[in-house]
Amino acid sequence: MIIDAHMHVGLEGYDASTIVRAMDRKGVAQSWLLTWDEINPPLPGLVMELPIDSVLEACASYPDRLIPFYAPDPSSKKLNEEFDLFACKGIRGFGELKVSLKWEDPLVEKYLDVVQTHRMALIFHMENPRLQYVQEKEGLFQWVLERLMNDKYNGISRYYISRFAETTGILKRKIKKSQVNFPGILFDFSSLEKRIRQFPGVRFIGHGPDFWNGISASQHPKFIHQKGSYSNFGIIDRLLEEYDNLYCDISGTSGFNALNRDQSQARRFLLKHESKILYGTDNTSFPLLELLRSLKLGEEQLESILHKNALRLLE
């Protein structure tokens, strides 16, 4: 049995039937469908609305295959009512929490207090602050520069263009004029650890580039998703070891990259934390199942990652 613990309806062209067909091809029995709700994003162009109504509609069409999750924005004025309403409508967990707040924010504390009363799992995204390049006007040069300065080539192009621009007046002024601050998403591990201790009844499930970059102790500013082999595990290894209520899902570019960049270390990590790790795809087509099977985990460990841990978190 396989459970995909991180999927979205409406992302990358996936409607409910597309999701189920993809599940059938991969032998996935159930998928968790997550929302993305951010009321006042700092950069609206980076947000894709993934509403709860679409999730509930999809799950109603395939009630045995699709499991609804929901994470309202912590700044909502009707937070308690929204939690209660959609808990009554059958949501099984909270996710994906993906908002430009810090863990230390009082809004997040209030949010976690409500989550704890419902005794459900919470899937959250972590992403570092950065300077985001925003196009001033249309045009091929602007479009190419926007791609190179933001997400193209895993951040490598941004790193070298920024270094080169420091030596050239015109390009330097152009880049600085078009860059705006992106404040990050729940990125502070120190404050996360405090919240994990503060709310032992919340089962936190970590995900996203900043979370998974924490698999290694050393990191380079060149990369969005860290690359290459490493000798020592990073912060998430310690947090998973010390806190019973922290879990993680291996979905998306970040999860696949974290396991694929150093497969020997990935095997050690998975064996060490097999009871805390959930399989998921986040609407990507990475060969994650093939990677997991190639790492030659024990059958029991593989079953925990592929479905047993997810089932336990739905209890």
Residue frames as qw, qx, qy, qz and C-alpha x, y, z in Angstrom:
[[0.000, 0.888, 0.461, 0.000, 0.00, 0.00, 0.00],
 [0.410, 0.097, 0.011, 0.907, 1.16, 3.54, -0.80],
 [0.058, -0.886, -0.428, 0.170, -0.18, 6.85, 0.53],
 [0.402, 0.424, 0.071, 0.809, 0.87, 10.12, -1.08],
 [0.350, -0.653, -0.497, 0.452, 0.85, 12.53, 1.85],
 [0.094, -0.609, 0.027, 0.787, 1.34, 15.71, -0.17],
 [0.283, 0.345, 0.683, 0.578, -0.79, 16.49, -3.24],
 [0.162, 0.425, 0.179, -0.872, -2.74, 19.49, -4.54],
 [0.415, 0.588, 0.672, 0.171, -5.78, 19.71, -6.80],
 [0.212, 0.963, 0.164, -0.041, -5.44, 22.57, -9.29],
 [0.261, -0.788, 0.457, 0.320, -1.63, 22.57, -9.34],
 [0.139, -0.383, 0.796, 0.447, 0.33, 21.70, -12.51],
 [0.514, 0.122, -0.516, -0.674, -2.93, 20.91, -14.32],
 [0.184, -0.072, -0.968, 0.155, -4.01, 18.21, -11.87],
 [0.600, -0.277, -0.034, -0.750, -7.76, 17.96, -11.43],
 [0.702, -0.288, 0.535, -0.371, -9.33, 15.16, -9.40],
 [0.949, 0.271, 0.117, -0.108, -9.47, 12.65, -12.25],
 [0.527, 0.697, -0.435, 0.216, -5.89, 13.42, -13.30],
 [0.269, -0.592, 0.653, -0.389, -4.71, 12.80, -9.76],
 [0.836, -0.096, 0.456, -0.289, -6.51, 9.47, -9.51],
 [0.868, 0.486, -0.106, 0.007, -5.17, 8.31, -12.89],
 [0.280, 0.703, -0.572, 0.317, -1.63, 9.18, -11.76],
 [0.541, -0.425, 0.606, -0.400, -2.24, 7.31, -8.52],
 [0.945, 0.150, 0.210, -0.201, -3.39, 4.25, -10.43],
 [0.691, 0.622, -0.342, 0.135, -0.25, 4.26, -12.58],
 [0.152, 0.596, -0.649, 0.448, 1.99, 4.39, -9.50],
 [0.603, -0.229, -0.759, 0.089, -0.04, 2.02, -7.33],
 [0.001, -0.146, 0.445, -0.883, -0.98, 4.75, -4.84],
 [0.167, -0.473, -0.864, 0.045, -4.05, 3.86, -2.75],
 [0.149, -0.893, -0.410, 0.114, -4.77, 7.30, -1.24],
 [0.418, 0.340, -0.039, 0.841, -3.56, 10.88, -1.54],
 [0.209, -0.675, -0.426, 0.565, -3.83, 13.77, 0.91],
 [0.288, 0.670, 0.330, 0.599, -5.07, 16.91, -0.85],
 [0.403, -0.459, -0.298, 0.733, -3.71, 20.11, 0.67],
 [0.172, 0.935, 0.299, 0.087, -4.72, 23.76, 0.36],
 [0.479, 0.004, -0.076, 0.875, -2.66, 26.93, 0.08],
 [0.127, -0.877, -0.430, -0.174, -4.34, 29.93, 1.69],
 [0.451, -0.229, -0.154, 0.849, -2.52, 33.26, 2.13],
 [0.103, 0.851, 0.487, -0.167, -4.65, 36.38, 2.53],
 [0.129, 0.980, -0.110, -0.102, -2.05, 39.15, 2.05],
 [0.887, -0.003, 0.127, 0.445, 1.05, 37.63, 0.47],
 [0.269, -0.724, 0.165, 0.613, 4.07, 39.97, 0.25],
 [0.075, 0.370, -0.632, -0.676, 4.58, 39.00, -3.41],
 [0.738, 0.257, 0.339, -0.524, 1.21, 37.94, -4.89],
 [0.633, 0.544, -0.450, -0.317, 2.87, 36.61, -8.03],
 [0.146, 0.376, -0.903, 0.146, 4.49, 33.81, -6.03],
 [0.423, 0.048, 0.740, -0.521, 1.19, 32.47, -4.66],
 [0.346, -0.092, -0.748, -0.559, -1.16, 30.01, -6.35],
 [0.573, -0.173, 0.321, -0.734, -4.60, 29.87, -4.79],
 [0.396, -0.004, -0.911, -0.118, -5.45, 26.27, -3.86],
 [0.449, -0.323, 0.207, -0.807, -8.78, 26.63, -2.02],
 [0.317, -0.057, 0.871, -0.372, -10.56, 24.27, 0.33],
 [0.703, 0.359, 0.217, -0.574, -13.72, 24.16, -1.83],
 [0.617, 0.512, -0.536, -0.266, -11.78, 22.51, -4.67],
 [0.059, 0.312, -0.918, 0.237, -10.31, 20.00, -2.24],
 [0.484, 0.109, 0.679, -0.541, -13.71, 19.06, -0.80],
 [0.723, 0.457, -0.067, -0.514, -15.23, 18.75, -4.26],
 [0.468, 0.478, -0.735, -0.108, -12.42, 16.44, -5.42],
 [0.077, -0.188, 0.909, -0.364, -12.62, 14.32, -2.28],
 [0.634, 0.219, 0.422, -0.610, -16.40, 13.99, -2.64],
 [0.715, 0.475, -0.335, -0.389, -15.85, 12.57, -6.13],
 [0.717, 0.250, -0.637, 0.135, -13.32, 10.00, -4.89],
 [0.552, -0.704, 0.189, -0.405, -14.01, 9.55, -1.17],
 [0.957, -0.253, 0.105, 0.099, -12.02, 6.31, -0.87],
 [0.784, 0.311, 0.023, 0.537, -8.97, 7.68, -2.65],
 [0.247, 0.552, -0.088, 0.792, -8.59, 11.36, -1.70],
 [0.501, -0.552, -0.528, 0.407, -8.23, 12.72, 1.86],
 [0.104, 0.862, 0.148, 0.473, -8.98, 16.42, 2.54],
 [0.538, -0.333, -0.292, 0.717, -6.60, 18.70, 4.44],
 [0.077, 0.877, 0.258, 0.397, -6.98, 22.42, 5.08],
 [0.530, -0.310, -0.254, 0.747, -4.76, 25.18, 6.47],
 [0.078, 0.937, 0.299, 0.162, -6.41, 28.60, 6.72],
 [0.369, 0.563, -0.233, 0.702, -4.18, 31.66, 6.91],
 [0.456, -0.349, -0.600, 0.558, -3.33, 32.43, 10.56],
 [0.033, -0.077, -0.094, 0.992, -4.29, 36.07, 9.98],
 [0.272, -0.439, -0.690, -0.507, -7.90, 35.12, 9.26],
 [0.281, -0.311, 0.290, -0.860, -10.39, 37.01, 11.43],
 [0.838, -0.146, 0.047, -0.524, -12.57, 33.90, 11.70],
 [0.247, 0.457, -0.854, 0.034, -9.91, 31.34, 12.45],
 [0.322, -0.056, 0.849, -0.415, -11.78, 29.33, 15.08],
 [0.693, 0.386, 0.270, -0.546, -14.94, 29.25, 12.99],
 [0.593, 0.557, -0.497, -0.302, -13.02, 28.07, 9.92],
 [0.064, 0.328, -0.929, 0.161, -11.28, 25.30, 11.83],
 [0.450, 0.118, 0.736, -0.492, -14.54, 24.12, 13.36],
 [0.675, 0.477, 0.016, -0.562, -16.52, 24.39, 10.12],
 [0.607, 0.508, -0.567, -0.228, -14.15, 22.36, 8.00],
 [0.100, -0.243, 0.925, -0.274, -13.45, 19.85, 10.75],
 [0.596, 0.253, 0.560, -0.517, -17.20, 19.17, 10.63],
 [0.689, 0.575, -0.165, -0.409, -16.96, 18.86, 6.84],
 [0.994, 0.043, 0.091, 0.033, -14.49, 16.03, 7.19],
 [0.380, 0.763, -0.484, 0.199, -10.95, 17.37, 6.91],
 [0.938, -0.220, -0.229, 0.139, -8.44, 14.92, 8.36],
 [0.665, -0.306, -0.057, 0.679, -5.53, 17.27, 8.97],
 [0.048, 0.949, 0.054, -0.307, -4.18, 20.79, 8.53],
 [0.500, -0.304, 0.504, 0.635, -2.01, 21.67, 5.57],
 [0.718, 0.097, -0.167, 0.668, -0.31, 23.08, 3.78],
 [0.257, -0.912, -0.135, 0.288, 0.58, 25.99, 6.08],
 [0.623, 0.184, 0.253, 0.717, 2.58, 28.20, 3.70],
 [0.025, -0.959, -0.246, -0.141, 2.51, 31.83, 4.77],
 [0.474, 0.505, -0.256, 0.674, 5.12, 34.57, 5.11],
 [0.532, -0.777, 0.085, -0.326, 5.18, 34.60, 8.89],
 [0.239, 0.466, -0.777, 0.350, 7.76, 33.59, 11.49],
 [0.582, -0.280, -0.760, 0.069, 7.18, 30.83, 14.00],
 [0.278, -0.194, -0.527, 0.779, 7.58, 33.38, 16.78],
 [0.223, -0.268, -0.236, -0.907, 4.65, 35.48, 15.50],
 [0.344, 0.045, 0.646, -0.680, 1.73, 35.65, 17.99],
 [0.715, 0.255, -0.153, -0.633, -0.63, 34.79, 15.13],
 [0.600, 0.257, -0.754, -0.076, 1.20, 31.48, 14.69],
 [0.008, 0.111, -0.832, 0.544, 1.04, 30.79, 18.42],
 [0.568, 0.156, 0.321, -0.741, -2.73, 31.32, 18.41],
 [0.702, 0.327, -0.452, -0.443, -2.98, 29.14, 15.32],
 [0.415, 0.231, -0.869, 0.141, -1.08, 26.25, 16.87],
 [0.263, -0.032, 0.687, -0.677, -3.22, 26.47, 19.98],
 [0.724, 0.240, 0.070, -0.643, -6.31, 25.87, 17.84],
 [0.636, 0.354, -0.659, -0.189, -4.62, 23.08, 15.87],
 [0.110, 0.224, -0.886, 0.390, -3.72, 21.36, 19.14],
 [0.521, 0.058, 0.498, -0.691, -7.35, 21.36, 20.30],
 [0.803, 0.330, -0.146, -0.475, -8.33, 19.45, 17.15],
 [0.680, -0.341, 0.647, 0.055, -5.58, 16.85, 17.63],
 [0.824, 0.536, 0.178, 0.043, -4.73, 16.72, 13.93],
 [0.697, -0.122, 0.252, 0.661, -1.43, 16.75, 12.06],
 [0.166, 0.930, 0.024, -0.327, -0.08, 19.98, 10.52],
 [0.756, 0.236, 0.280, 0.543, 1.94, 20.03, 7.29],
 [0.058, -0.938, 0.001, 0.342, 4.07, 23.17, 6.98],
 [0.708, 0.576, 0.048, 0.405, 6.42, 24.67, 4.39],
 [0.469, -0.740, 0.083, 0.475, 9.77, 26.35, 5.15],
 [0.625, 0.589, 0.190, 0.475, 11.53, 28.76, 2.79],
 [0.519, -0.324, -0.121, 0.782, 14.36, 31.21, 3.40],
 [0.141, 0.897, 0.125, -0.399, 14.10, 34.99, 2.95],
 [0.599, 0.065, 0.444, 0.664, 15.65, 36.32, -0.25],
 [0.167, 0.535, -0.120, -0.819, 15.71, 39.18, -2.73],
 [0.573, 0.425, 0.696, 0.078, 13.23, 38.40, -5.51],
 [0.114, -0.171, 0.411, 0.888, 13.71, 39.93, -8.95],
 [0.382, 0.632, 0.601, -0.307, 10.49, 41.46, -10.32],
 [0.408, 0.343, 0.505, 0.679, 10.10, 42.45, -13.99],
 [0.027, 0.429, 0.155, -0.889, 9.55, 46.19, -14.49],
 [0.553, 0.497, -0.106, -0.660, 8.10, 45.76, -17.99],
 [0.919, 0.252, 0.296, -0.059, 7.49, 43.20, -20.72],
 [0.385, 0.790, -0.463, -0.118, 10.28, 42.05, -22.98],
 [0.926, 0.133, -0.341, 0.095, 12.53, 39.07, -23.68],
 [0.384, 0.441, -0.538, 0.607, 15.53, 40.49, -21.81],
 [0.424, -0.425, 0.362, -0.713, 13.40, 41.24, -18.74],
 [0.932, -0.116, -0.065, -0.337, 11.85, 37.76, -18.85],
 [0.815, 0.253, -0.439, 0.280, 15.21, 36.01, -19.18],
 [0.160, 0.458, -0.523, 0.701, 16.77, 38.07, -16.40],
 [0.648, -0.375, 0.206, -0.630, 13.79, 37.41, -14.12],
 [0.976, -0.026, -0.195, -0.099, 14.20, 33.65, -14.61],
 [0.676, 0.350, -0.450, 0.468, 17.97, 33.73, -14.14],
 [0.009, -0.465, 0.446, -0.765, 17.73, 35.85, -11.01],
 [0.686, -0.308, 0.222, -0.621, 15.00, 33.80, -9.33],
 [0.837, -0.175, 0.460, -0.237, 14.55, 30.07, -9.83],
 [0.817, 0.523, -0.235, -0.067, 16.41, 29.03, -12.95],
 [0.652, 0.418, -0.549, 0.315, 19.33, 26.60, -12.54],
 [0.737, -0.449, -0.453, 0.223, 18.76, 26.06, -8.82],
 [0.340, -0.923, -0.043, 0.174, 19.99, 29.55, -7.91],
 [0.723, -0.161, 0.250, 0.623, 23.39, 29.15, -9.56],
 [0.352, 0.573, 0.324, 0.665, 22.69, 31.78, -12.23],
 [0.278, -0.919, -0.176, -0.216, 21.48, 34.25, -9.59],
 [0.721, -0.583, 0.077, 0.366, 24.62, 33.70, -7.52],
 [0.622, -0.030, 0.312, 0.717, 27.06, 34.39, -10.36],
 [0.178, 0.712, 0.357, 0.577, 25.09, 37.21, -11.99],
 [0.405, -0.902, -0.146, -0.045, 24.87, 38.98, -8.62],
 [0.689, -0.470, 0.180, 0.521, 28.61, 38.58, -8.07],
 [0.500, 0.278, 0.389, 0.722, 29.36, 39.86, -11.58],
 [0.007, -0.850, -0.373, -0.372, 26.95, 42.78, -11.19],
 [0.525, -0.780, -0.097, 0.328, 28.90, 44.04, -8.21],
 [0.530, -0.285, 0.322, 0.731, 31.70, 44.96, -10.64],
 [0.176, 0.328, 0.541, 0.754, 29.49, 46.70, -13.22],
 [0.095, 0.158, 0.309, -0.933, 27.62, 49.92, -12.50],
 [0.490, 0.022, -0.320, -0.811, 24.71, 49.69, -14.96],
 [0.619, -0.136, -0.750, -0.190, 23.80, 46.03, -14.31],
 [0.291, -0.147, -0.718, 0.615, 24.22, 46.47, -10.57],
 [0.236, 0.124, 0.208, -0.941, 21.81, 49.42, -10.52],
 [0.569, -0.009, -0.509, -0.646, 19.35, 47.60, -12.77],
 [0.548, -0.156, -0.819, 0.069, 19.25, 44.50, -10.56],
 [0.174, -0.188, -0.621, 0.740, 19.01, 46.40, -7.29],
 [0.329, 0.051, -0.037, -0.942, 16.21, 48.58, -8.66],
 [0.672, -0.028, -0.489, -0.555, 14.16, 45.50, -9.59],
 [0.466, -0.051, -0.848, 0.248, 14.74, 43.41, -6.48],
 [0.522, -0.551, 0.032, -0.651, 12.22, 43.30, -3.66],
 [0.110, -0.338, 0.842, -0.407, 12.46, 41.61, -0.31],
 [0.754, -0.210, -0.515, -0.350, 10.72, 38.26, 0.11],
 [0.369, -0.639, 0.463, -0.491, 10.50, 37.71, 3.89],
 [0.165, 0.217, -0.956, 0.106, 10.53, 33.92, 3.80],
 [0.746, -0.275, -0.322, -0.514, 8.08, 31.30, 5.04],
 [0.853, -0.480, 0.092, -0.182, 8.27, 29.92, 8.60],
 [0.713, 0.542, -0.393, 0.208, 12.03, 29.65, 8.12],
 [0.091, -0.689, 0.559, -0.452, 13.49, 29.94, 11.63],
 [0.708, -0.032, -0.704, 0.043, 14.52, 26.55, 13.04],
 [0.183, 0.090, -0.647, 0.734, 15.21, 27.94, 16.50],
 [0.446, -0.015, 0.226, -0.866, 11.68, 29.29, 16.85],
 [0.747, 0.018, -0.522, -0.412, 10.26, 26.14, 15.25],
 [0.499, 0.033, -0.802, 0.327, 11.91, 24.08, 17.97],
 [0.118, -0.019, 0.518, -0.847, 10.32, 26.26, 20.65],
 [0.645, 0.030, -0.092, -0.758, 6.88, 25.77, 19.10],
 [0.688, 0.060, -0.712, -0.128, 7.41, 22.00, 18.88],
 [0.285, -0.022, -0.765, 0.577, 8.14, 21.96, 22.62],
 [0.263, 0.019, 0.287, -0.921, 5.30, 24.37, 23.40],
 [0.744, 0.148, -0.017, -0.652, 2.66, 22.36, 21.53],
 [0.211, -0.274, 0.938, 0.033, 3.32, 18.65, 22.15],
 [0.571, 0.363, 0.673, -0.299, -0.19, 17.81, 20.95],
 [0.548, 0.736, -0.129, -0.376, 0.52, 19.14, 17.45],
 [0.803, -0.034, 0.487, 0.342, 2.08, 16.62, 15.09],
 [0.157, 0.820, -0.257, -0.486, 4.26, 18.85, 12.91],
 [0.825, 0.237, 0.428, 0.284, 5.15, 17.58, 9.41],
 [0.137, -0.738, 0.259, 0.609, 8.00, 19.54, 7.81],
 [0.674, 0.477, 0.478, 0.301, 8.45, 20.16, 4.09],
 [0.245, 0.969, 0.043, -0.014, 10.00, 22.67, 1.68],
 [0.663, 0.576, -0.274, 0.391, 13.46, 23.79, 0.54],
 [0.075, -0.700, 0.482, -0.522, 14.65, 25.34, 3.79],
 [0.834, -0.351, 0.311, -0.290, 13.47, 22.35, 5.80],
 [0.980, 0.143, 0.089, 0.105, 15.18, 19.80, 3.57],
 [0.441, 0.720, -0.369, 0.389, 18.37, 21.79, 3.15],
 [0.432, -0.665, 0.454, -0.406, 18.67, 21.16, 6.88],
 [0.998, -0.039, -0.049, -0.015, 19.48, 17.50, 6.24],
 [0.765, 0.232, -0.200, 0.566, 23.15, 18.53, 5.99],
 [0.477, -0.670, -0.216, 0.527, 25.20, 20.60, 8.42],
 [0.263, -0.368, 0.278, 0.847, 26.94, 22.67, 5.73],
 [0.444, 0.740, 0.506, -0.020, 25.16, 24.83, 3.13],
 [0.389, -0.068, 0.308, 0.865, 26.30, 27.07, 0.28],
 [0.245, 0.597, 0.258, -0.719, 24.50, 30.33, -0.70],
 [0.081, 0.256, -0.665, -0.697, 24.88, 29.37, -4.35],
 [0.197, -0.173, -0.915, -0.308, 22.02, 26.86, -4.27],
 [0.595, -0.285, -0.035, -0.750, 18.26, 26.98, -3.66],
 [0.967, -0.203, 0.012, -0.157, 18.32, 23.22, -3.10],
 [0.314, -0.727, 0.603, 0.098, 21.67, 22.16, -1.66],
 [0.852, 0.417, -0.294, -0.118, 23.77, 19.82, -3.78],
 [0.425, 0.553, -0.674, 0.244, 26.50, 17.24, -3.33],
 [0.753, -0.231, -0.591, 0.177, 27.60, 14.77, -0.70],
 [0.244, -0.748, 0.271, -0.554, 28.07, 15.69, 2.94],
 [0.403, 0.194, -0.817, 0.364, 29.64, 14.21, 6.07],
 [0.030, -0.163, -0.720, 0.674, 27.37, 15.40, 8.87],
 [0.086, -0.658, -0.713, -0.228, 23.62, 15.57, 9.23],
 [0.032, 0.367, -0.060, 0.928, 22.09, 18.96, 9.97],
 [0.288, -0.147, 0.424, -0.846, 19.39, 20.43, 12.20],
 [0.760, -0.068, -0.186, -0.619, 16.46, 18.29, 11.06],
 [0.664, 0.082, -0.733, 0.123, 18.27, 15.11, 12.09],
 [0.151, 0.064, -0.674, 0.720, 18.52, 16.37, 15.67],
 [0.462, -0.043, 0.161, -0.871, 14.96, 17.68, 15.80],
 [0.785, 0.000, -0.461, -0.415, 13.49, 14.42, 14.48],
 [0.568, 0.070, -0.755, 0.321, 15.55, 12.51, 17.03],
 [0.095, 0.035, -0.585, 0.805, 14.63, 14.66, 20.02],
 [0.425, 0.125, 0.248, -0.861, 10.93, 15.41, 19.45],
 [0.329, 0.211, 0.920, -0.018, 8.25, 12.75, 19.14],
 [0.371, 0.717, 0.494, -0.323, 5.82, 15.22, 17.53],
 [0.197, 0.716, -0.366, -0.561, 7.99, 16.20, 14.54],
 [0.765, 0.236, 0.577, 0.161, 7.67, 14.35, 11.23],
 [0.049, 0.561, -0.391, -0.728, 8.56, 15.16, 7.62],
 [0.801, 0.455, 0.378, -0.096, 7.38, 14.41, 4.11],
 [0.502, -0.310, 0.530, 0.609, 9.82, 13.77, 1.26],
 [0.509, 0.698, 0.500, 0.060, 7.73, 15.42, -1.45],
 [0.220, 0.966, 0.003, -0.137, 8.64, 17.95, -4.11],
 [0.588, 0.668, -0.328, 0.316, 11.97, 19.03, -5.54],
 [0.194, -0.724, 0.508, -0.423, 13.28, 19.64, -2.03],
 [0.820, -0.294, 0.433, -0.233, 12.50, 16.18, -0.66],
 [0.932, 0.345, 0.049, 0.104, 13.69, 14.30, -3.73],
 [0.406, 0.764, -0.353, 0.357, 16.88, 16.37, -3.92],
 [0.427, -0.677, 0.492, -0.343, 17.63, 15.81, -0.23],
 [0.890, -0.141, 0.428, -0.073, 17.59, 12.04, -0.74],
 [0.846, 0.500, 0.099, 0.157, 19.16, 11.92, -4.19],
 [0.178, 0.914, -0.330, 0.154, 22.15, 14.24, -3.59],
 [0.039, 0.501, -0.830, 0.242, 23.94, 11.72, -1.34],
 [0.798, -0.137, -0.410, -0.420, 22.25, 8.36, -1.47],
 [0.583, 0.030, -0.714, 0.386, 24.51, 6.73, 1.09],
 [0.004, -0.035, 0.483, -0.875, 23.64, 9.38, 3.67],
 [0.576, -0.116, -0.186, -0.788, 19.99, 9.30, 2.59],
 [0.733, -0.118, -0.660, -0.113, 19.80, 5.60, 3.42],
 [0.368, -0.043, -0.658, 0.656, 21.26, 6.24, 6.87],
 [0.229, -0.060, 0.186, -0.954, 18.78, 9.08, 7.43],
 [0.675, -0.119, -0.380, -0.621, 15.76, 7.03, 6.33],
 [0.677, -0.115, -0.714, 0.132, 16.73, 4.04, 8.46],
 [0.224, -0.007, -0.556, 0.801, 17.31, 6.26, 11.48],
 [0.282, 0.174, 0.274, -0.903, 14.00, 8.11, 11.16],
 [0.148, -0.135, -0.857, -0.474, 11.81, 5.56, 9.35],
 [0.127, -0.563, -0.791, 0.202, 8.95, 6.05, 11.83],
 [0.052, -0.673, -0.223, 0.704, 8.89, 9.84, 11.22],
 [0.016, -0.325, 0.517, 0.792, 9.00, 10.06, 7.40],
 [0.604, 0.502, 0.518, -0.339, 6.07, 10.19, 4.94],
 [0.400, 0.144, 0.649, 0.631, 6.08, 9.54, 1.21],
 [0.282, 0.795, 0.348, -0.409, 4.66, 12.35, -0.95],
 [0.603, 0.320, 0.434, 0.588, 5.03, 13.86, -4.42],
 [0.020, -0.670, -0.114, 0.733, 3.69, 17.47, -4.34],
 [0.625, 0.716, 0.190, -0.247, 2.47, 17.06, -7.95],
 [0.056, 0.721, -0.615, -0.313, 5.97, 16.30, -9.22],
 [0.936, 0.270, -0.143, -0.174, 7.08, 13.45, -11.46],
 [0.014, 0.674, -0.728, 0.126, 10.41, 12.70, -9.82],
 [0.771, 0.037, -0.625, -0.112, 11.19, 8.94, -9.62],
 [0.324, -0.578, 0.510, -0.548, 10.90, 8.98, -5.86],
 [0.932, -0.149, 0.189, -0.272, 9.47, 5.47, -5.53],
 [0.871, 0.383, -0.230, 0.205, 12.28, 4.09, -7.64],
 [0.187, 0.660, -0.499, 0.529, 14.83, 5.98, -5.54],
 [0.617, -0.471, 0.412, -0.477, 13.40, 4.66, -2.28],
 [0.989, 0.023, 0.098, -0.107, 13.44, 1.09, -3.55],
 [0.703, 0.550, -0.329, 0.307, 16.99, 1.43, -4.87],
 [0.117, -0.701, 0.506, -0.489, 18.23, 2.38, -1.40],
 [0.643, 0.008, -0.764, 0.058, 17.49, -1.20, -0.28],
 [0.383, -0.377, 0.451, -0.712, 15.67, -0.39, 2.94],
 [0.110, 0.075, 0.974, -0.184, 14.12, -3.26, 4.83],
 [0.176, -0.439, -0.737, -0.482, 10.56, -4.15, 3.87],
 [0.328, -0.684, -0.586, 0.286, 9.26, -2.99, 7.24],
 [0.245, -0.470, -0.026, 0.848, 11.05, 0.36, 7.00],
 [0.004, 0.070, 0.555, 0.829, 9.80, 0.92, 3.46],
 [0.240, -0.570, -0.752, -0.230, 6.22, 0.14, 4.46],
 [0.295, -0.636, -0.410, 0.583, 6.45, 2.64, 7.33],
 [0.124, -0.343, 0.205, 0.908, 7.51, 5.40, 4.94],
 [0.087, -0.133, -0.697, -0.700, 5.08, 4.50, 2.17],
 [0.439, -0.469, -0.490, -0.589, 1.93, 4.21, 4.27],
 [0.578, -0.435, -0.646, 0.244, 2.09, 3.15, 7.92],
 [0.278, -0.200, -0.286, 0.895, 3.30, 6.50, 9.25],
 [0.221, -0.166, -0.283, -0.919, 0.60, 8.35, 7.30],
 [0.561, -0.423, -0.647, -0.295, -2.12, 6.05, 8.58],
 [0.513, -0.370, -0.565, 0.531, -0.93, 6.55, 12.15],
 [0.123, -0.105, -0.110, 0.981, -1.06, 10.33, 11.76],
 [0.368, -0.282, -0.444, -0.767, -4.68, 10.16, 10.61],
 [0.464, -0.371, -0.793, 0.137, -5.75, 8.38, 13.80]]
